Amino acid sequence: MSSHTDKEAGQDLVEYALVLPFFLFLTLGVIEFSLLYFQYSTIANAAREGARAGIVMPNELCDQACLDAHVKTVATGMITGLNPAELHVAVEHPVADLITVIVTYDSGFITRMVAEAAGQEDFAITLRSASTMRRER
């Protein structure tokens, strides 16, 4: 005579095999999007700090090209933890008193599974942040 527990001997293993892919996908998704959020927060902070550096002239001898170079240096210095080769900083002056700093970062997903679930055909994703501030006189 077989008991009731003999019939359910492999049930735990089957349930584990069915749930494991979903659990791994959820875990990898949280890790991937946490990394993207960290990268976006970093470039948003770089754009804000670059714009903040651009609203005050470092000295009276600094012209607009000097100021733009100073802004790019400050913004690039704020990217701890990111690849500097993938970072692009642009400085614009839409009107005389405004300065806009645009920071873009070419990032990507680590795993193919999460990239496909997010609708990306490749692993590349471009993060962009801009900050505009009024210059002091």
C-alpha positions as CSV (number, residue, x, y, z in Angstrom):
1,M,0.0,0.0,0.0
2,S,1.3,3.4,-0.9
3,S,0.6,6.3,1.4
4,H,-0.6,9.8,0.4
5,T,2.9,11.3,1.0
6,D,4.5,8.9,-1.5
7,K,2.3,10.3,-4.3
8,E,3.5,13.9,-3.4
9,A,7.2,13.2,-3.1
10,G,8.2,15.2,-6.2
11,Q,5.7,18.0,-5.9
12,D,8.1,20.4,-4.1
13,L,10.7,19.9,-6.9
14,V,8.1,20.6,-9.6
15,E,6.8,23.7,-7.9
16,Y,10.3,25.0,-7.4
17,A,11.1,24.4,-11.1
18,L,8.0,26.3,-12.1
19,V,8.6,29.3,-9.8
20,L,12.4,29.7,-10.1
21,P,12.4,31.3,-13.6
22,F,9.9,34.0,-12.5
23,F,11.8,34.6,-9.3
24,L,15.1,35.0,-11.2
25,F,13.5,37.3,-13.7
26,L,12.0,39.5,-11.0
27,T,15.4,39.6,-9.1
28,L,17.3,40.4,-12.3
29,G,14.8,43.1,-13.2
30,V,15.1,44.8,-9.9
31,I,18.9,44.8,-10.1
32,E,18.8,46.1,-13.7
33,F,16.4,48.9,-13.0
34,S,18.2,49.8,-9.8
35,L,21.4,50.2,-11.8
36,L,19.6,52.4,-14.3
37,Y,18.1,54.5,-11.6
38,F,21.5,55.0,-10.0
39,Q,23.0,56.0,-13.3
40,Y,20.1,58.4,-14.0
41,S,20.4,60.0,-10.6
42,T,24.1,60.5,-11.1
43,I,23.7,62.2,-14.4
44,A,20.9,64.4,-13.1
45,N,23.1,65.5,-10.3
46,A,26.0,66.1,-12.8
47,A,23.7,68.3,-14.9
48,R,22.5,70.3,-11.9
49,E,25.9,70.8,-10.5
50,G,27.3,71.8,-13.9
51,A,24.5,74.4,-14.3
52,R,25.2,75.6,-10.8
53,A,28.9,76.1,-11.6
54,G,27.9,77.9,-14.8
55,I,25.7,80.6,-13.2
56,V,28.7,82.1,-11.4
57,M,31.8,83.2,-13.3
58,P,35.0,81.8,-11.8
59,N,36.8,85.1,-12.5
60,E,36.5,88.3,-14.6
61,L,38.9,87.0,-17.2
62,C,36.9,83.9,-18.0
63,D,34.9,84.3,-21.3
64,Q,32.0,82.1,-22.5
65,A,34.3,79.4,-23.8
66,C,36.2,79.3,-20.5
67,L,32.9,79.1,-18.6
68,D,31.6,76.3,-20.8
69,A,34.9,74.3,-20.3
70,H,34.5,74.9,-16.5
71,V,30.9,73.7,-16.6
72,K,31.9,70.5,-18.5
73,T,34.8,69.9,-16.0
74,V,32.4,70.2,-13.0
75,A,29.7,68.0,-14.6
76,T,32.2,65.3,-15.6
77,G,33.7,65.3,-12.1
78,M,30.3,64.4,-10.6
79,I,30.0,61.0,-12.3
80,T,31.5,58.7,-9.7
81,G,30.7,55.1,-10.6
82,L,30.0,55.7,-14.3
83,N,32.1,55.1,-17.4
84,P,33.5,58.5,-18.5
85,A,33.8,57.3,-22.1
86,E,30.0,56.9,-22.3
87,L,29.2,60.4,-20.9
88,H,28.5,63.4,-23.1
89,V,28.1,67.0,-21.6
90,A,26.7,69.8,-23.7
91,V,26.3,73.4,-22.6
92,E,23.7,75.7,-24.2
93,H,22.8,79.3,-23.8
94,P,19.2,79.6,-24.9
95,V,19.0,83.3,-24.0
96,A,21.6,85.7,-22.5
97,D,20.9,85.0,-18.8
98,L,20.2,81.3,-19.0
99,I,22.6,78.3,-19.1
100,T,21.4,74.8,-19.9
101,V,23.6,71.8,-19.2
102,I,22.6,68.5,-20.9
103,V,24.2,65.3,-19.8
104,T,23.6,62.1,-21.7
105,Y,25.0,58.7,-20.8
106,D,25.0,55.6,-23.0
107,S,24.1,52.7,-20.8
108,G,22.5,49.3,-21.3
109,F,21.0,46.3,-19.8
110,I,23.3,43.5,-18.5
111,T,21.0,40.6,-19.3
112,R,19.2,39.9,-22.6
113,M,16.1,38.7,-20.8
114,V,15.4,42.0,-19.1
115,A,16.2,44.0,-22.2
116,E,13.7,42.1,-24.3
117,A,11.1,42.4,-21.6
118,A,11.6,46.2,-21.6
119,G,11.1,46.3,-25.4
120,Q,14.7,46.9,-26.3
121,E,16.1,45.0,-29.3
122,D,19.6,45.7,-28.3
123,F,21.2,46.3,-24.9
124,A,21.8,50.1,-25.4
125,I,19.8,52.7,-23.7
126,T,20.5,56.4,-23.5
127,L,19.8,58.3,-20.3
128,R,19.4,62.1,-20.6
129,S,19.1,64.9,-18.0
130,A,19.1,68.6,-18.4
131,S,19.3,71.5,-16.0
132,T,18.6,75.2,-16.7
133,M,19.5,78.0,-14.4
134,R,19.7,81.8,-14.6
135,R,23.1,83.3,-14.6
136,E,24.1,85.9,-12.0
137,R,25.5,89.2,-13.0
